[in-house]
Amino acid sequence: MIQILNKILSRTTKVIPIPKYCLPSISKALIVAPHMDDDIVGCGGTIHRIGQAGAEVSVLYLTNGCRGNSNMQYDEQLGNVRRLEAEKAFHYITGERFKNLFYMDICDECVSKHLEETDDLKKILMKDEYDAIFVPYVLDIHPDHRAANYLLTNVLEKIDKKITIYFYEVWVPLIPNLIVDITASFSEKCNAMKMHESQMATKNYIKMISCLNGYRANFADRDEMLYAEAFYKCSIDEYIQIISEVRQGLVY
């Protein structure tokens, strides 16, 4: 783990990496969400802001949500509920800039068993000219979040596209090179999160995102910034290299 972090840190030019504070210029974004709420938790405020700025936003949910309960027991009805919640929340957070919702319907905690099933994701990326893909941090503690990166890499290695990759945070803070001020969009993010009622019943996600996004804003030393989301932004080539180094160093 230390070796992997050192390799990521070595890509920076300062002893303490200083991130850029700005909203990235994006025309068409694809959010890769291993679970139906990761998109809101990790980058809901940024989704709202880039949508307001004119970007078209789509989301790909990898898992079916059927084990999204406190005891992790398979419940098909819960999966149907979670899909409705996700659609409602994503429509709300994107507003008029909503483009597509895609589903792979993999069972929760099983993404790593489907890394060679690249056809659906490849078709999605080839169908539209995305200039940004958002994906969970590859060193996240959840195995589906790590596996989402392995799946994405398997696709990106097969296509010729110029796309910027943005790692976003869910369960583990990352070392960011980009911070987006979401103060003006934080209430929308919270409203969208509350639409995931089945998940809100198991954990106080509003408190979680308030703490994480408040923590990120505090580092800016800007009185007007109360909430922010953190990302690691990189090219496809750098992304593939990072994922390759992680896969060599981690058991997943």
C-alpha positions in Angstrom: 0.0 0.0 0.0 2.8 2.4 0.9 4.5 1.8 -2.4 1.3 2.5 -4.3 0.8 5.8 -2.5 4.4 6.8 -3.0 4.0 6.3 -6.8 0.9 8.5 -6.8 2.7 11.1 -4.7 5.7 11.0 -7.0 3.5 12.3 -9.8 3.3 15.7 -8.0 6.0 18.3 -8.0 5.6 19.6 -4.4 6.3 18.1 -1.0 2.7 18.8 0.0 0.6 18.5 -3.2 -1.5 21.7 -3.8 -4.7 20.9 -5.7 -6.3 23.3 -8.2 -9.6 24.9 -7.1 -11.9 25.1 -10.1 -14.8 23.6 -11.9 -13.5 21.5 -14.8 -14.7 22.3 -18.3 -16.7 19.3 -19.4 -19.1 18.7 -22.3 -20.2 15.1 -21.8 -19.6 13.2 -18.6 -20.1 9.5 -17.7 -20.3 8.7 -14.0 -19.3 5.1 -13.2 -21.1 4.2 -10.0 -20.5 0.7 -8.6 -23.6 1.1 -6.4 -26.8 3.1 -6.8 -25.8 6.1 -4.6 -22.1 6.3 -5.1 -22.6 9.0 -7.8 -24.4 11.3 -5.3 -22.1 10.5 -2.3 -18.9 11.0 -4.3 -19.6 13.7 -6.8 -23.2 14.8 -6.5 -22.3 18.5 -6.1 -20.0 18.5 -9.0 -22.6 16.7 -11.2 -25.0 19.4 -10.3 -22.5 22.2 -11.1 -21.2 20.8 -14.4 -24.9 20.3 -15.5 -25.6 23.9 -14.7 -22.6 24.8 -16.8 -24.0 23.0 -19.8 -22.5 19.5 -19.6 -24.6 16.4 -20.5 -24.3 13.8 -17.8 -24.9 10.0 -17.9 -24.4 7.4 -15.3 -23.6 3.7 -15.4 -24.6 1.7 -12.3 -22.6 -1.6 -12.1 -24.5 -3.5 -9.4 -28.2 -4.3 -9.0 -28.6 -3.2 -5.4 -30.2 -6.4 -4.3 -27.9 -6.8 -1.3 -27.9 -3.2 -0.2 -29.3 -3.9 3.2 -27.7 -4.1 6.7 -27.4 -7.9 6.6 -26.3 -8.1 2.9 -29.0 -10.7 2.2 -30.2 -10.9 -1.4 -33.6 -9.1 -1.9 -34.8 -8.6 -5.5 -37.5 -6.2 -4.4 -34.9 -4.0 -2.7 -33.0 -3.9 -6.0 -36.1 -2.7 -7.8 -36.6 0.0 -5.1 -33.0 1.1 -5.3 -33.3 1.5 -9.1 -36.3 3.8 -8.7 -34.5 5.8 -6.0 -31.4 6.1 -8.2 -33.3 7.3 -11.2 -35.2 9.8 -9.2 -32.0 11.2 -7.5 -30.0 11.3 -10.8 -32.8 13.1 -12.7 -33.0 15.6 -9.8 -29.2 16.3 -9.5 -28.7 16.6 -13.3 -31.9 18.5 -14.1 -32.2 19.4 -17.8 -28.7 18.0 -18.5 -29.7 14.4 -17.8 -28.6 12.2 -20.8 -28.7 8.4 -20.0 -28.9 5.8 -17.2 -27.1 2.5 -17.9 -27.1 -0.7 -15.8 -24.9 -3.8 -15.8 -27.0 -5.6 -13.1 -24.0 -7.3 -11.4 -24.7 -8.7 -7.9 -23.3 -6.5 -5.1 -19.7 -7.3 -4.1 -19.3 -9.4 -7.3 -17.9 -6.8 -9.8 -14.4 -8.5 -9.7 -16.0 -11.6 -11.2 -17.1 -9.7 -14.3 -14.0 -7.9 -15.3 -13.9 -9.5 -18.8 -17.5 -8.5 -19.5 -16.5 -5.4 -21.3 -18.9 -5.3 -24.2 -21.6 -3.1 -22.5 -19.2 -0.5 -21.2 -17.3 -0.4 -24.5 -20.6 0.2 -26.4 -21.5 3.0 -24.0 -18.1 4.7 -24.5 -18.1 4.2 -28.3 -21.7 5.5 -28.7 -21.0 9.0 -27.4 -18.1 11.4 -27.3 -17.5 11.6 -23.5 -14.7 13.9 -22.5 -14.8 13.0 -18.8 -15.3 9.8 -16.8 -15.8 9.8 -13.0 -14.9 6.6 -11.1 -14.4 5.8 -7.4 -10.8 6.0 -6.0 -9.0 2.9 -6.9 -7.7 2.5 -3.3 -11.1 2.6 -1.8 -11.8 0.0 0.8 -14.9 -1.4 -1.0 -13.9 -4.2 -3.4 -16.6 -3.2 -6.0 -15.0 0.3 -6.1 -11.6 -1.1 -6.8 -13.0 -3.6 -9.3 -14.9 -0.8 -11.2 -11.5 0.6 -12.1 -10.2 -2.8 -13.3 -13.2 -3.2 -15.5 -12.9 0.4 -16.9 -9.2 -0.1 -17.6 -10.0 -3.3 -19.5 -12.2 -1.3 -21.8 -10.0 1.8 -22.2 -7.1 -0.4 -23.3 -9.3 -1.6 -26.2 -10.5 1.8 -27.6 -8.9 4.9 -28.9 -10.5 7.8 -27.0 -9.2 11.1 -25.5 -11.0 11.2 -22.1 -10.1 12.7 -18.8 -10.5 10.5 -15.8 -11.6 11.8 -12.4 -11.2 9.6 -9.3 -13.8 10.5 -6.7 -14.1 9.8 -3.0 -16.7 7.5 -1.3 -15.3 5.6 1.7 -11.6 6.6 1.6 -10.2 10.2 1.2 -7.8 10.4 -1.8 -4.8 12.6 -2.5 -6.4 15.3 -4.7 -5.1 17.5 -7.5 -8.5 19.1 -8.1 -11.1 20.5 -5.6 -14.5 21.7 -6.7 -16.4 24.1 -4.6 -20.0 22.7 -4.1 -21.2 25.2 -1.5 -23.9 26.5 -3.8 -25.0 22.9 -4.8 -24.7 21.2 -1.4 -28.4 21.4 -0.6 -29.2 19.8 -4.0 -26.7 17.1 -3.2 -28.3 16.4 0.2 -31.8 16.4 -1.4 -30.7 13.9 -3.9 -29.1 11.7 -1.2 -32.3 11.8 0.8 -34.1 10.3 -2.3 -32.1 7.1 -1.6 -34.4 6.3 1.2 -33.5 2.6 1.5 -29.9 3.5 2.1 -30.6 6.5 4.4 -32.4 4.0 6.7 -29.2 2.1 7.2 -26.7 5.0 7.6 -26.7 8.7 8.1 -25.2 9.6 4.7 -26.1 13.3 5.1 -23.7 13.5 8.1 -21.1 11.5 6.2 -21.1 13.8 3.2 -21.3 16.9 5.4 -18.2 15.8 7.2 -16.2 14.8 4.1 -17.2 17.8 2.0 -16.7 20.2 4.9 -13.3 18.7 5.6 -12.3 19.3 2.0 -13.5 22.9 2.0 -11.7 23.7 5.2 -8.3 23.1 3.5 -9.0 25.9 1.0 -8.8 28.6 3.7 -11.6 30.5 1.9 -14.4 31.8 4.1 -17.0 31.5 1.3 -16.2 27.8 0.6 -18.2 25.6 3.1 -18.4 22.4 1.1 -16.1 20.9 -1.6 -15.5 17.6 -3.5 -12.0 16.3 -4.1 -10.8 14.5 -7.2 -7.6 13.1 -8.8 -7.7 14.1 -12.4 -5.5 12.3 -15.0 -5.3 11.3 -18.6 -6.2 7.8 -19.8 -2.5 6.8 -20.1 -1.8 7.9 -16.6 -4.9 6.2 -15.4 -4.1 2.9 -17.0 -0.6 3.1 -15.5 -2.0 3.8 -12.0 -4.4 1.0 -12.2 -1.8 -1.4 -13.4 0.5 -0.5 -10.5 -2.4 -1.0 -8.1 -3.4 -4.4 -9.5 0.2 -5.6 -9.1 0.2 -4.5 -5.5 -3.2 -5.4 -4.2 -5.2 -8.6 -3.9 -8.8 -8.0 -5.0 
